[in-house]
Amino acid sequence: MSTKKFIRLAADFSRYPAGRYVKDGPYSGERFREEYLRPVLDKSEQVIIELDGTRGYGSSFLEEAFGGLVRCGYSVEKVKSAFELRSSDSSLIEEIMDYIEHGSDST
Amino acid sequence: MDPTQPNSIVEYRVDFQGIAQIITWVLVIIGWLIVNSQHNKRISRKETRDRLDQMGESLLKLEQVAIEYHTAKKRNDKLACSIRTAIERVSRAINRLGLATTAELNPKIIDLRRAITLQNFDSRKYERKDPSGEFIDRISHSTGELIDLLESKYLVRYPQS
């Protein structure tokens, strides 16, 4: 039986995720997507992403990290099945799912 | 003569007095329960009102700081960090108020976060926004929408306030 891997965003990436593109800052949504999310999809793995523990999120980070996956060519179904999101703030999960399902159109 | 039966008018009067006393005590207890319940409701309403007022102040402060960020000449990373933290705190505190369901609150919270942090935020291409323009208006509008939702839910829960 395989157990799901965890990505604890605050511990594994940064407590201060910010910005959309790499040029915007060191812990941007683009960097998180490229270094943590795309490898999961490319290996067809399933991962739990723990969102708690950071000093908050900007929508630009969330949109680029998760909505950007669909723009990169991954299907909505593949993205949704690969990642299980966990947060004590359900609005974060709802917002991310909206970006995955509708991309920037949802804004 | 049956010893269990009252044998005089005096004994009947004593029985009636006993029943009257019991009824009096029952009425006193019911009255106390009603008064106590109303007192508890008043306290609960006042506590919720106080917490709602604090939440309103926090939201208006967040709006003010967000407008300050977007109308400043330069990108301010320190202010951006405090805004992200404030949005997260407000989001959690609003849910703790318990006035509205997450299904009702989340769209408004998401609208507010998007209005402040989706565009022109933490961005190298930061540009100063017109204080009277559409961008700033959206921040004020989404703040107002969230406050309106909470106030309307408060009035539903405490209709006489």
Chai-1 contact restraints between the chains, C-beta under 6 A:
chainA,res_idxA,chainB,res_idxB,connection_type,confidence,min_distance_angstrom,max_distance_angstrom,comment,restraint_id
A,A18,B,D122,contact,1.0,0.0,6.0,A-B,restraint_1
A,G19,B,D122,contact,1.0,0.0,6.0,A-B,restraint_2
A,K23,B,R124,contact,1.0,0.0,6.0,A-B,restraint_3
A,D24,B,D122,contact,1.0,0.0,6.0,A-B,restraint_4
A,D24,B,S123,contact,1.0,0.0,6.0,A-B,restraint_5
A,D24,B,R124,contact,1.0,0.0,6.0,A-B,restraint_6
A,R55,B,T85,contact,1.0,0.0,6.0,A-B,restraint_7
A,G56,B,R84,contact,1.0,0.0,6.0,A-B,restraint_8
A,G56,B,T85,contact,1.0,0.0,6.0,A-B,restraint_9
A,G56,B,I87,contact,1.0,0.0,6.0,A-B,restraint_10
A,G56,B,E88,contact,1.0,0.0,6.0,A-B,restraint_11
A,G58,B,R84,contact,1.0,0.0,6.0,A-B,restraint_12
A,G58,B,T117,contact,1.0,0.0,6.0,A-B,restraint_13
A,G58,B,F121,contact,1.0,0.0,6.0,A-B,restraint_14
A,G58,B,D122,contact,1.0,0.0,6.0,A-B,restraint_15
A,S59,B,R113,contact,1.0,0.0,6.0,A-B,restraint_16
A,S59,B,R114,contact,1.0,0.0,6.0,A-B,restraint_17
A,S59,B,T117,contact,1.0,0.0,6.0,A-B,restraint_18
A,S59,B,L118,contact,1.0,0.0,6.0,A-B,restraint_19
A,S60,B,L118,contact,1.0,0.0,6.0,A-B,restraint_20
A,S60,B,F121,contact,1.0,0.0,6.0,A-B,restraint_21
A,D89,B,S91,contact,1.0,0.0,6.0,A-B,restraint_22
A,S90,B,T102,contact,1.0,0.0,6.0,A-B,restraint_23
A,S91,B,S91,contact,1.0,0.0,6.0,A-B,restraint_24
A,S91,B,N106,contact,1.0,0.0,6.0,A-B,restraint_25
A,S91,B,I109,contact,1.0,0.0,6.0,A-B,restraint_26
A,S91,B,I110,contact,1.0,0.0,6.0,A-B,restraint_27
A,E94,B,N106,contact,1.0,0.0,6.0,A-B,restraint_28
A,E95,B,I110,contact,1.0,0.0,6.0,A-B,restraint_29
A,T107,B,R114,contact,1.0,0.0,6.0,A-B,restraint_30
A,T107,B,L118,contact,1.0,0.0,6.0,A-B,restraint_31
